[in-house]
Amino acid sequence: MSELLAFDQVTAGYGDAVVLDRMSFSLEAGKSLAILGRNGVGKTTLLETLMGHTRVMSGSIRWNGQDITRMPSHRRARSGLGWVPQEREVFPSLTVEENLTVVATPGPWNLKRVYELFPRLQERRSNYGNQLSGGEQQMLAIGRALMTNPKLLLLDEPMEGLAPIIVEELALVVKLLCESEGLASVVVEQHPVLTLSMTHHAIVLERGQVVHAGHSQALAEDTHLLHGLLGVGQRPQPSRPSMDAPAGYTLLPQGA
Ligand SMILES: Nc1ncnc2c1ncn2[C@@H]1O[C@H](COP(=O)(O)OP(=O)(O)OP(=O)(O)O)[C@@H](O)[C@H]1O
């Protein structure tokens, strides 16, 4: 598999404040990566740095065969980085359908396929962004990122504030997007066990540095390490999401 994304000794932050400290990691095409760590360690800043919203003081970022360290953010957004921001940023005065079509870029993902993935959005197609529940807004934020036909989906705490049933459904969708569609993803989350169950690889951050990198499954099974790194994993954890499609979701046919 070829390299899709690599941070090489990246030091970055806001103004003079350093948040990411010589950070290195890489991601292969079609793979998923969990970014874990306690509050304030720099997880969101990592995504913001990839999108070009911070000041990079040293190091380099390679994306899809190109050095993008100095590339302006508006060009990165159009280069196949499908960003689902923490605040979702759904357009409140546009309908669901307008939210989706306004960002549409030619490619395999279109309105029909997003509605197949999220039938709930089709039901709500004429509702305005500000009339949606939190779960529906998150589906719309993911659907909107897919409409840009990304090579990589960047999800910043996609499960935050959502009901457990919606969290499980969204986790399954993200996992399926990777496994059936070959779409790479980077998932920043506060739920380590769930996030490890959805991803191939994981890195754990502490004070802007990578303190652990490895396979997600291995970390999920090492409760002692998980507890030491994140303060979780000593008690029985929720099971991995089932690979059966939850009610209301349509799995996309392979290669469709
Ligand atoms: N726009 C900003 N300007 C200045 N400092 C910032 C800014 N955004 C974040 N920071 C600081 O950068 C550090 C890392 O924050 P970041 O949001 O990246 O952490 P995080 O791991 O995503 O945390 P959380 O899990 O709480 O969202 C914090 O000390 C935070 O105060």
The ligand as a Tripos MOL2 file, in Angstrom:
@<TRIPOS>MOLECULE
LIG
   31    33     1     0     0
SMALL
NO_CHARGES

@<TRIPOS>ATOM
      1 N1         -7.0030   28.7390   18.3960 N.pl3     1 LIG1
      2 C1         -6.1550   28.5290   19.4010 C.ar      1 LIG1
      3 N2         -5.3160   29.5000   19.8220 N.ar      1 LIG1
      4 C2         -4.4420   29.2780   20.8200 C.ar      1 LIG1
      5 N3         -4.3110   28.1030   21.5090 N.ar      1 LIG1
      6 C3         -5.1240   27.1090   21.1340 C.ar      1 LIG1
      7 C4         -6.0810   27.2600   20.0750 C.ar      1 LIG1
      8 N4         -6.7460   26.0750   19.9250 N.ar      1 LIG1
      9 C5         -6.2200   25.2410   20.8560 C.ar      1 LIG1
     10 N5         -5.2680   25.8640   21.5720 N.ar      1 LIG1
     11 C6         -4.4570   25.2460   22.6610 C.3       1 LIG1
     12 O1         -3.7640   24.1340   22.1030 O.3       1 LIG1
     13 C7         -3.6960   23.0630   23.0540 C.3       1 LIG1
     14 C8         -4.2240   21.8050   22.4160 C.3       1 LIG1
     15 O2         -5.5880   21.9740   22.1170 O.3       1 LIG1
     16 P1         -6.4010   20.9420   21.1980 P.3       1 LIG1
     17 O3         -7.7990   21.4940   21.0540 O.co2     1 LIG1
     18 O4         -5.6430   20.6690   19.9680 O.co2     1 LIG1
     19 O5         -6.3960   19.6610   22.1220 O.3       1 LIG1
     20 P2         -7.3090   18.3680   22.0550 P.3       1 LIG1
     21 O6         -6.4130   17.2120   22.3470 O.co2     1 LIG1
     22 O7         -8.0730   18.3330   20.7710 O.co2     1 LIG1
     23 O8         -8.2700   18.6220   23.2670 O.3       1 LIG1
     24 P3         -9.8200   18.2170   23.4960 P.3       1 LIG1
     25 O9         -9.8350   16.7320   23.5870 O.co2     1 LIG1
     26 O10       -10.1360   18.8870   24.7950 O.co2     1 LIG1
     27 O11       -10.5910   18.7640   22.3240 O.co2     1 LIG1
     28 C9         -4.5020   23.5310   24.2700 C.3       1 LIG1
     29 O12        -3.5980   24.0070   25.2390 O.3       1 LIG1
     30 C10        -5.3500   24.6560   23.7420 C.3       1 LIG1
     31 O13        -5.6040   25.6070   24.7360 O.3       1 LIG1
@<TRIPOS>BOND
     1     1     2 1
     2     2     3 ar
     3     2     7 ar
     4     3     4 ar
     5     4     5 ar
     6     5     6 ar
     7     6     7 ar
     8     6    10 ar
     9     7     8 ar
    10     8     9 ar
    11     9    10 ar
    12    10    11 1
    13    11    12 1
    14    11    30 1
    15    12    13 1
    16    13    14 1
    17    13    28 1
    18    14    15 1
    19    15    16 1
    20    16    17 2
    21    16    18 1
    22    16    19 1
    23    19    20 1
    24    20    21 2
    25    20    22 1
    26    20    23 1
    27    23    24 1
    28    24    25 2
    29    24    26 1
    30    24    27 1
    31    28    29 1
    32    28    30 1
    33    30    31 1
@<TRIPOS>SUBSTRUCTURE
     1 LIG1         1 GROUP 0 **** ****
